[in-house]
Amino acid sequence: MTSHGTRIALATAVLIALALPKRVECSYPGDSCGHAGKGRTICTSYEIEPFGFYLIELVAHRDVGFAYQTGDDCH
């Protein structure tokens, strides 16, 4: 493989890795959340977002506002 082909393959691999889904409890890494559900259950919100956005939120300590899916996980 040529040097140019190697760079293209590396860039493609990095983009795919940054798009992989990552489950994040609460809105962003390090955030605390939780609320009462029905009865005696405790619910925690979660987001499934791209790994690249997770890294941005980890550095910025705030929610970027993009997620593949959001919901509540109740125990």
C-alpha positions, 0 to 999 in steps of 0.5 A, a space after each residue: 500500500 502506498 503512503 497516500 493509501 495508508 493515510 486514507 485508510 488511517 483517516 477512515 479508521 479514525 472517523 469510524 472509531 469516532 462514530 461508534 456508539 458509547 453509552 453515557 449515564 446522565 447528559 455528559 460524563 461526570 454529571 450527576 442525575 437521578 430521579 424517582 420512578 414509579 413506586 420505589 424505583 430510581 431512574 437514571 437518564 442515559 444517552 447513546 452518542 458517538 464516541 467523538 462527542 463523548 470525548 468533546 463532552 469529557 473535555 468541555 464538562 458540558 452536554 453537546 446536545 447530540 445523541 443517537 438515542 436517549 432514555 431512562 434506565 429504572 431499577 
